């Protein structure tokens, strides 16, 4: 008996979602994990291959949005949420909260103001890494994963917690230099952007806030000291 078309499309979308998650875990191979200093032996480098990482994420997310019978809105890519006043307002609010937290932590760590920034010539690379990581993370976790959970009837609070835990695990597994401090940072960022996704029903506000916050965090010159030895957690 042939499988119903809508069921087949949903299964194909779920399969693409699995590929999207694997793409996030494979960030070091694209030399695209901004905290990594130990790339694997089979890593591929260069601007084109680093740009392919978010590019592939966009292609997979769009494919999922087009396959789902519920449409693009189910994974946060609905037209109504892309360019709207609430989306813009929440993006600004989320960015402000995150940047304030980054600056506050920088001051507590160094006790100097203003915080030291990285050399100006590093700006383009930092901006690229921030935007690329924001695209992949938000499409994967606050778009596709959160959207599929809600579409399956999972309560919003539980869906929020599932995406948050998986995001923390994925970002830790995708970094060769992960520490407990960076795991806490990922969880805080995932909680903020997850709340923005639920508030706006889309991925634009969390994506913008994520990119702004990550750029601010990367631009602070002194890296945070690990809270625990690297092999501890």
Order of alpha helices (4+ residues) and beta strands (2+ residues): alpha-alpha-alpha-alpha-alpha-alpha-alpha-alpha-alpha
